[in-house]
């Protein structure tokens, strides 16, 4: 006789069109296994469809919420952190690569021996930002590969950074 009290944590519904993972149940993909969502399929988290492409998810995997120290003479501001603590060692032509849609970055000037002029690869509403003094801060948000970075805010101890519009 079957045990009527046995209720599996993972089961296929009657008719076989759906798998259910009940509370405290799990699906484990073992080493060498994979889970493939074919074109036209979807992935939902808490009922919300994940619409990012695999390339976008892979790109965002390297992002962190921490800060990074960017030394004088290092010209490329990394887009892998939310905050870049930059020191300038003289007149520096700083670059900022394209980011990921929705990403924000704050660049804070820790020490300034000269002006660091930041020019993003793609930007809308400005061309460059001159970080002149210690305490100069610029916060940018990346919209997409067409619009690029936009200015969210700017502040400075003596005056805000100089934002070149053209």
Helices and strands as residue ranges (DSSP letters): E 10-12, E 19-21, E 44-45, E 48-49, H 54-60, E 67-70, E 76-77, E 83-88, E 92-96, E 104-112, E 116-120, E 128-131, E 137-142, E 149-155, E 162-164
